[in-house]
Structures are given as structure tokens and as C-alpha cells.
Amino acid sequence: MAAVNTVSSLPCSKAGAAVAGGAPRPSTCSVFYPPRCWSKRSSGNGVRAQASTTETTAAPAAEVTTKVEKVSKKQVDGVVTNKYRPKEPYTGRCLLNTRITGDDAPGETWHMVFSTDGEIPYREGQSIGVIPDGIDKNGKPHKLRLYSIASSAIGDFADSKTVSLCVKRLVYTNDQGEIVKGVCSNFLCDLKPGSDVKITGPVGKEMLMPKDPNATIIMLGTGTGIAPFRSFLWKMFFEEHDDYKFNGLAWLFLGVPTSSTLLYREEFERMKEIAPERFRLDFAVSREQTNAAGEKMYIQTRMAEYKDELWELLKKDNTYVYMCGLKGMEKGIDDIMIDLAAKDGTVLVLLLISISIRFLITFFLALYTVCRHRLA
């Protein structure tokens, strides 16, 4: 195993009560490869299990059968999926749970760390499932909800024995005027250190980091969609690995409603100090910032300010674009991508890719969206 050093940095604890927000909106996580390397997109549904199977082969001389175990492609490349399932989850323990949004923020977001004793070998970009305690209205155990992992593979404590999540407490008023609380998000945000938590997974292969240490990685996130990007960035800038050293460019665009909801801001600013030439950071605070035309500052609005530079990066073979957050961000991102391509006469190509992105997101991550939001 490679020797690893890390800089530990956890968000400050902030107290607060539940804050009512809007009704839940669907979210998405996806990775986009530019036209030249689009064919490298991995296929298959990362949420579904790929179990090892056996086949029997008859020996010609003696009539005996031999079981030949097939090698899972997911194990060949070292990515473990579905080690723990809902019927036999891993029981971890809450080590830390702290609020990371300001007291005046429109909603609460919490950062939590669970012990795994090294039993959940996840990668940056994967997710885990959480099964909340208790039973539903039908008297059955609650179903699992999936959450993007917010820590690098070695965890916040650099011992490969923890996993971290970034969770927003879901509380909203429905059409009947009733206050609705998300089952799993409230269970997680209310956890006290020492409490047990049932974990499944890890799952997912679509959001894994590229292996190329010289790649350009553009990350587009909104709200708690920052989780997988925090895991990427910790590996890039807070850790030292014998077999990996990031020498490329990481560019993070983070969209939030208010400055009090800028998650992990101090960590990201430290990364800029550590690697100013390799890490760029741009916030889009929609309720507080506007562009030159007086329009609200969303991610696509901020990206438009760098459109020429972004387009040059997108034309490189080793540029990767990741999106994670509210599903509504896709339309704005599509528009800015097509706008960027227009001057080079490649609108049709980008339009087709845009349609492909929507299809792939729907196909590959349908279970993810259902588990995390419709069941929350």
C-alpha cells in the first residue's frame, strides 16, 4: 500500500435548529467527456450489483464438472461495489456531526464522519447507502437512501477507516400546508457521536476520478453536490501518495443561494494557497451576486465570464467535466456549452452530445435519484 500523508481539516461546528425549505428537487451527478474522448465513457448502471457467477465445464477424459469463477470487470480495475447490501448492512458509528452552514442560511447542511474500520473500500466519486432507524407507515423498515461520499478514499482522518457525508436537512411544507421532514436526512443530521448507522455499498463507477494526473478537471456543483468534488480535491491537494501526484488543473464552480451556504469554503481557499497554479475556484451566489447585465449569478452565468478560456480547455483530449447537484442546472450548462461551441461551428455536435448526456444521466442514475430524493 502506498504511503500517504494528509492535512486534516474539518469544518467548524455551528449550532442551529431545523429550517423549513422548499419541496425537494431532483438532483443529478454526471461526468462529461469532450468530443474526442467521448468514447471513453464507461457503460452500465453503477448502482446495480454485478455479482460473480460460475459456469460448469465438462472434462473430456473424466466425466466431472469444474466450477470456473468469472472475474468481475469491476474487481479487475480495483473498484469495489455493493460489498454491503440492505439485508446485511455494515454497522458504523458516528464519530463527528457538525453543521457547516451559517445560522442565517436557508436550510441546514451537516458534515458527518462515520467509522468503517476499513471495511468499506470506496473510491473518490462513489456513494454509500444509509438505512435510517425505525419503520415506515406500513410497519416495514425504512429503505436506504444514497449519498455521495464527501471524503477521499483514506477518509478525513487519513487512516482509511472512516467515510464522510455532506447532508442537507430536508424540511418543507407540502401543498396541504403540512410540514414534511425527510426521513433519512433528518435521521442523519440528528445523529450524535457514538450512535450506530447502517451503511450499504459502496456503489457507482460513473463519477470516478480520471487516472491521468495531468488531466484538466472542471467541476460544476450546486449545494451538497459539492460532496464528490471535496473527495477529489482532498486527494489532489491535501494528501501525498507514492503512486499519485496531481499535476493538472482543477477548476471548481460552486453555485449556492447565499454566502452562508458556501460549503467547505475555508478548505478550498487553503487549497488555492497550496497550489495557486493548479486550482481555480469560482463561486456563484445567486441571491447576492449579479453579472454586468444585472442577471442573477448562477453557475452558467459565472462560466460565461470565462467562456473563451473554458472552450479552449474543453477542446483538449484530457479535459473532463463533472456535474453534481440540482437537476435543474443541466439546462443552463447545456446552453453555455452550446454557446461556447457556436463560434467554432460545432453547435450540432454539442447539441447531440447534450442530448446524449441527458439520456445517459436518466439511464445510469435513475435509481440514484429515486433513492435520494423521492424517498427522502
Protein Blocks (a to p, Z undefined) as FASTA:
>chain_A
ZZdddddddddddddddddddddddddddddddfklmmmpcgdjfkbccdddddddddfk
bccddddddddfklmnopaghkbcfklccddddfbdcdfbdfkbgcddddddddekhpac
cdehiacddddedjdfkopacdddddddfbdfkojnonopaccddddddddddfkopacd
dfklmmmmmpcghiacddedjedjklgccfblkbccddddehjllmmmmmmmmmmmmpcc
fkbccfbdcddddddfbfklmghklmmmmmmmmmmmlcccddddfklgccfkopacdfkl
mmmmmmmmmmmmmmpmkbccddeddfklmmmmmmmmmmmmmmnopmmmmmmmmmmmmmmm
mmmmmmmmmmmmmmZZ
